[in-house]
Amino acid sequence: MKHIKNVILFYNSKRRKALTYSAAIERRLRQGGAKVLKICVNDAFRGFKTADAAVAVGGDGTVLYAARHVVDRGLPVLGINAGGLGFLSGIEQKEFLRSADVFLRGGFKKIKRSLLSVSVVRGRKTVSGPLPALNDCVIHSPESRAFTLRASFGNQFLSEYFGDGLIVSTPSGSTAYSLAASGPIVMPDLEVFLLTPVCPHTLTHRPIVLSACEALKVAVHGGHSAPLVLSLSMDGQETFRLEPGDTVLVRRHPRSFEMLAPAGFSYFDILRRKLSWGER
């Protein structure tokens, strides 16, 4: 990786810790000779011209925001945890301050993560997307009413789901909402989709792992019992209102998200530290 001279610093202004951390990180980057452009994730995205890398200071939501806004530019992102779990972070703040020179010399490794590309088709017209999602897209309703979704994989009918919703996630998102809905943990370098039902009204429906080589189609069933309000949420940050008869089309995004991390970074170490994985 080449030397880093221009850095985009994404930060969450609503977290006091993130504000404190981002100020210290900005000073350290400037001391190392880098130019820094700050972007607040709580403001309207104004874009940027050029950069060598991005740093996201906050929780996982800050990394998700940064990933969706830089993936088309092929810009690598280093997540620095200033939130709670920080599962998408590559490093903690104190460690970064000690190793900033290594980062600026291009000494951090790149880890590729796949994204979803999500569209909504109404009739024969695409009315939303394609939009990227690093973790997941979720079809749900704020009403306390189950509804029916019809899922197809490629040209094959998969199943009808009757319940509170459906989560389509990447391997990166396997430790997020999908895990809370009893989905499996999946190594992030695999090219797969996870399809996880939310409170299905049948004991026979279980999460399934599908190859990302085919498109996944999820059609919204109409009928008199369908909820009045149904939404599609990308990474819990962008929402689109669905109508009966809409089809959500999910493909693998043509570009990968590049996550930066120190040379000794281990996914299994993150599982053990963040989730107490394997402890008795």
N, C-alpha and C positions, 0 to 999 in steps of 0.2 A: 504494500500500500504506500502511496506517495505521501510526502510531508503535507501536513494540514496547516493551511495559512488563513483560511476563511471558514468560520464556524457559525452555524445558525443555532441559537440557544432558545429552545422551547421551554416555557415555564408556566406554572399554574399560579396565578396571582391570588387565588382564594385560599391557598395553603401557606400559613406563616413560615413553616419549615422550608417550603419550596422557594419562597422569596429570599430567605436567609441563605440557603444553599446556592441559589442561582447567582446571587451577588458575589459570593466567595469564589464560585467557579468562574464567573466572568473575569474577575480580577486575575485569577491564576492563568487563564487562557491568554489574557492580554500581556501578562508578565512574560509568557512564553513566546510572545511575538505574533500572536494570532489576532485577526480582526474578527469582531463578534457582532452579529446582528441578533437582537432579542425579539422573540415573537411570543406574545401572551396567548395561551390557548383559550382564554375567556373572551377575547376580542375577535372581531371579524378578521378573517385571514386576509392579509394584504399581499402576500407573495414575496418573492425575493429573486434576485437576478442570478447570482452564482454563489457556490460554496463548495468546500471540499468534504465537509461532514456536518452532521447535526448532533447536538446534545439535547436530550429531553430530561428536564429536572422536575420530578414530581412522582405521582403514582403511575400505575399501569395505564390509566386513562390518558396521561400526557404522552406516553410512548405510542399509544394507539392513534392519537390525534396526529402526532408527527409522522408516523408511518404512512397514513393515508394521504398526507400532503406532500410527501417527498418521493413516494415510490416511483412515480412516472419520470422523475429526474435521476433515478438510480443513486440517490444520496444515502450513504450509510449513516445509521443513527446509534449513538451510545445512550442508553437509558441509565440515569443516575437516580437512585431511589430517594425520594423525599416524601413518600406516602406511607401506606400501610404494608401490604404484602410485597409489592414491588417485584412481581414474578417476571416481568419483562425487562427488568433492569439488568444491565451487564456488570454493574459495579456500585459500591456504596460511596458516599460522598468523601469520606476521609481517605479511602483508598485512592480515589481519583486525584485528590489534591497532591498525594505523594507520587502518583505516576503520570501526571499531566504531560511531562516532557516526553515520555514514551508514547503517549497518545498522539502528540503533535508531530512526532517523528514518523508516524504511521506504523507504530509497533503493535497496535491492537489487531486482533484477527477479525475477519468477517464471517458471520454465521448467517446463512441464507434461510429465510422463512417464507413459506408460501402464503398467499392471500387469496381471498375469495373475490370474484367479480360478480356483482349482483345487479340484476335488472328486473323490472316489472313489465310484463306484457299485458295489455288490455285490448282484447279483440286481436287485431293484427298489428297494433302499434305499441312500440316501447314508450312507456310513459315515465319511466324513471331509470336512471343508470345508463351504462354500467358504472357502479360505484365500488370502490375497493373496501375490503374489511379484513383486518389482520386477525382478529379473534373469531368473530361469528356474525351471522345474521339470524334474527329471531322473529318468528311470526307469532304474535300474541294479541290479546285483547284486554283492555282494562276492565271489561265487564266480567262478572262472575258467572260465565256461561261457557260450556264446552262447545267446540266447533269442529268441523270436519275439513281435513286437508287430504288431497290426493297426490301422492308422490310417485314420480317416474324417474328412472335412471337410464340415461341414453334413450333407447327406443323401447325399454322394458318397463312395464308397470311394476311398481315396487310395493306399495301398500296404501291403504286409507288409514289416516290417523284421526281418531276422535278423542279430544282432550283439551288441555289448556294452551297448547301451542307446540311449536317445533323449533329446535335449535339446529342450525347447520354451522358447524365450526371447522376451523383449520386445526392441525395438530397444536399450534401455539395456543389456540383457544380451548384445547382439551382440559386445561387446568383452571378454566374460568367457569362460566355459567353451566357449560355442559357437565363439568365435574360435579357441580352442586345438584344436577338432575340425574346423577348416577351414571354418567358417561365414563368411558375409560380414559386413562392417561396415555397419550400417544407421543412417541418421540417426534420432536419438531421437524426433523429433516425428511420425514416420510411424505409422499405425494398422495394424500388421502383427504376425504371429507368425513366428518362425523355427523351422523344424523341421530339426534337425541330427542325423543318425545318428552314434553312437559306434562306430568301428571296424566298419562294416558288412561282412558277408561276401559282398559283391558289389561289383564296380567300377562298376556302373551306378547305385548309389544316391548321390545328392548332396544337399546341403542345399537346402531350398526355402523361399521367402518366401510366406506366405499372408496374405490379408486377415484382419483381426481382426473382421470383421463377422459371421462364422459361428463356431460352436463346433467345437473340435477334439476328437475322441474317439480314445483310444488304448486298445485292449483287450489284456489280457495273455493270451497263448496258454497253454493248459495243456499236456497231453502229457507223456510219460514223460521227455523230455529237458529240461524246464523246470528252472531252478535252484530249490533248496529255499528260498532267501531272495531276495526281490525287494523293492526299496524305491523309494518316491517321495520325492524331496528337494526342498524349496522354498528357494531361495536358499542352499542348502548349510547351512541352519540348523534347519529343521524337517523331520522325517522320518516317513513313514508306511509300515508294512509292507503290501505288496500280496500278494494271493493269486491263483492261476490263475482266470481268468474275470472278474476285476475290470476295470472300465473307468475310465480317468482322463479326466475331462471338463475341458477348458480353455476358458475364455471370457475376453473382455476384462473387466477389473474395471470396475464402473460408475463408479468415481471415479478421478480422476487424482492422481498424486503431484506435489506442487508443490515443485520444487527451487529454492532461492534462490542467486543468484550476483550479483557486481558487474555494473554496467551494461556493461562492456567484455568480458564473458565470451564466448568463442567455442568451439564444439564442435570445430572444425577445428584450433584452436590446441592444444586438449587432445590431439587425435590426434597432432599433431606432437611435442608435448613429452613425452607419456607413452609413446607407442608408436614414436617416431622415424619416424612415417608419411611415406613418400615420400622418405626419405633414401637416398642411394646409397653 
